[in-house]
Amino acid sequence: MKNFPDHRQAMIVLARESITCQACFNSDRLVRAGIAFPQPFSVGSKYREGGIIVISINPGASPDGGYKEARAQALQRFSAGNEDALIDYWNSLAEDASKFWNSKYLARINKLGLELHNVAVGNIALCATKGNKYPNWMLKRCWSMHSAGMLRSLRPGVVILMAGEGVMSPFERSINEEHPDCKVFRMAHFAHREGNDYETNECARVREHLHG
């Protein structure tokens, strides 16, 4: 694996490699929606090797307010050659969190006791799709082509997978095999519909492992 001066620089290189990817959209099986670019992992300014990475399934396709627009603009600038665009956006995620995050996702991060500067955040599949579809073939393709490499470059000590066993089990196995010293915790997706008590208990369960 290539060596980079820091994890953010590594992610910039991998984001550059993925930004033009059309591998899942060369047929009519899937259609892009929302942000028209692959969305690489976001890396906090104080993330270090052995840190915590939070991974969900795929980016949502709904507009969801201004934070999606900020991300879209950053990726547009990056695709046009502005190497600072993603760094600026990643910094904004921590410096003005209420403006740049999905409110449910941010609440989940806070309930887990995580500091935004210290973590990295990403998805198994990097692209949003019409109808929010994420078939297994898409997830596995994107994982093998892009997201597994992004995870590899960050060398985490803890990975939190946010989705059910049916979706995440093959990726959980992959992480355990490739990163045997990494602790992997699976929990419900942040947009579940089980209610506040369930969310509180889920976060308490994982938080105990993280900080207990």
C-alpha positions in Angstrom: 0.0 0.0 0.0 1.2 3.5 -0.8 2.4 5.7 2.1 1.0 9.2 2.5 2.0 12.0 4.8 -1.4 11.8 6.6 -4.7 10.1 6.4 -6.5 13.0 4.8 -4.0 13.1 2.0 -4.5 9.4 1.4 -8.2 10.0 1.2 -7.8 12.8 -1.3 -5.8 10.5 -3.6 -8.4 7.8 -3.3 -11.3 10.3 -3.8 -9.5 11.5 -7.0 -9.4 7.9 -8.2 -13.1 7.4 -7.5 -14.7 10.7 -8.5 -15.3 9.7 -12.2 -16.5 6.1 -11.4 -19.5 5.0 -13.4 -19.2 1.3 -12.8 -22.7 0.8 -11.3 -24.4 3.0 -13.8 -23.4 1.6 -17.2 -26.7 -0.2 -17.5 -30.3 0.7 -16.6 -30.2 -1.3 -13.4 -29.4 1.8 -11.3 -29.9 5.5 -11.8 -28.0 8.2 -10.0 -30.0 10.6 -7.9 -29.2 13.5 -5.5 -25.5 14.3 -5.6 -24.1 13.3 -8.9 -20.6 12.2 -7.7 -19.2 9.4 -5.6 -18.9 10.6 -2.0 -15.7 9.6 -0.4 -15.1 9.1 3.3 -14.9 12.3 5.4 -11.9 12.4 7.6 -11.7 14.6 10.8 -8.6 16.8 11.2 -7.4 14.9 14.3 -8.2 11.4 13.0 -5.2 9.1 13.5 -4.3 5.5 12.8 -6.2 3.3 15.2 -9.1 5.8 15.3 -12.9 5.3 14.9 -14.7 5.0 11.6 -18.5 5.1 11.3 -19.8 3.4 8.2 -23.4 3.3 6.9 -24.9 1.8 3.7 -25.0 4.5 1.1 -25.6 8.2 0.7 -29.3 9.1 0.7 -30.7 10.7 -2.5 -33.2 13.2 -0.8 -32.2 16.9 -0.8 -32.3 17.0 3.1 -31.6 20.7 3.3 -28.4 22.8 2.9 -25.9 20.3 4.1 -26.4 18.2 1.0 -25.9 21.3 -1.2 -22.6 22.1 0.7 -21.4 18.6 0.0 -22.4 18.7 -3.7 -20.6 22.0 -4.1 -17.4 20.6 -2.5 -17.4 17.6 -4.8 -18.1 19.7 -7.8 -15.1 21.9 -7.0 -13.0 18.9 -6.3 -13.9 17.2 -9.6 -12.9 20.4 -11.3 -9.4 20.1 -9.8 -9.6 22.1 -6.5 -7.7 19.8 -4.1 -8.6 22.0 -1.1 -12.4 21.6 -1.6 -12.8 18.4 0.3 -10.5 19.5 3.2 -12.5 22.7 3.5 -15.7 20.7 3.6 -14.4 18.2 6.1 -13.4 21.0 8.4 -16.8 22.5 8.2 -18.4 19.2 9.3 -16.8 19.7 12.7 -16.7 23.5 12.9 -20.3 24.1 12.1 -21.9 20.7 12.7 -25.6 21.8 12.9 -25.3 23.2 9.4 -23.5 20.4 7.7 -25.0 17.2 9.0 -28.2 15.2 8.8 -29.8 15.9 12.2 -30.4 12.2 13.0 -26.9 11.3 12.0 -25.4 14.1 14.1 -27.6 13.1 17.1 -26.3 9.5 16.8 -22.7 10.8 16.7 -23.3 12.8 19.8 -25.0 10.0 21.7 -22.1 7.8 21.0 -19.8 10.4 22.6 -17.7 10.8 19.5 -15.8 14.0 18.6 -16.2 15.0 15.0 -12.6 16.1 14.6 -11.4 12.6 15.7 -13.5 10.3 13.5 -13.9 9.3 9.9 -17.3 8.7 8.3 -18.3 6.9 5.1 -20.5 4.4 3.4 -20.2 1.0 1.8 -21.5 2.4 -1.5 -20.3 5.9 -2.4 -23.1 6.9 -4.7 -26.7 7.9 -4.1 -29.3 6.2 -6.3 -32.9 6.8 -7.5 -35.3 5.2 -5.1 -32.5 4.8 -2.5 -31.7 1.3 -4.0 -28.6 -0.5 -2.9 -28.6 -4.0 -4.3 -26.0 -6.4 -3.0 -24.1 -6.4 -6.3 -23.7 -2.6 -6.0 -22.5 -2.7 -2.4 -20.0 -5.5 -3.1 -18.7 -3.8 -6.3 -18.2 -0.4 -4.6 -16.6 -2.1 -1.6 -14.1 -3.9 -3.7 -13.3 -1.0 -6.0 -13.3 1.9 -3.6 -14.6 1.8 0.0 -12.5 -1.1 1.3 -9.4 0.7 0.1 -10.5 3.9 1.8 -10.9 1.9 5.0 -7.5 0.3 4.5 -5.8 3.7 4.1 -7.3 4.9 7.4 -6.1 1.8 9.4 -8.8 2.0 12.0 -8.9 0.6 15.5 -12.7 0.6 15.7 -15.3 0.4 13.0 -19.0 1.0 13.7 -21.3 -0.4 11.0 -24.7 1.2 11.0 -27.2 -1.2 9.4 -28.7 -4.6 10.0 -26.9 -8.0 9.8 -28.5 -8.9 6.5 -26.7 -5.9 4.8 -23.6 -5.6 6.8 -22.5 -9.2 7.6 -20.3 -9.7 4.5 -18.5 -6.4 5.1 -18.1 -7.2 8.8 -16.5 -10.4 7.8 -14.2 -8.7 5.3 -13.1 -6.1 7.9 -12.4 -8.8 10.5 -10.3 -10.8 8.0 -8.3 -7.9 6.7 -8.0 -5.9 10.0 -7.8 -8.6 12.7 -6.8 -6.1 15.4 -9.8 -3.8 14.6 -12.9 -4.0 16.8 -16.1 -4.0 14.8 -19.5 -3.1 16.3 -22.7 -3.3 14.4 -25.8 -1.2 15.3 -29.1 -0.1 13.8 -29.1 2.5 11.0 -29.4 6.0 12.3 -32.7 6.4 10.4 -34.4 3.4 12.0 -38.1 3.6 13.0 -37.9 1.9 16.4 -38.4 5.0 18.5 -36.3 7.1 21.0 -36.0 4.4 23.7 -34.5 1.9 21.2 -32.1 4.6 19.9 -31.0 5.4 23.5 -30.4 1.8 24.3 -28.5 1.1 21.0 -26.2 4.0 21.6 -25.6 3.1 25.2 -24.7 -0.4 24.2 -22.1 0.6 21.7 -20.9 3.6 23.8 -20.1 1.2 26.6 -17.7 -0.7 24.4 -16.1 2.5 23.1 -15.6 4.3 26.4 -16.2 1.7 29.0 
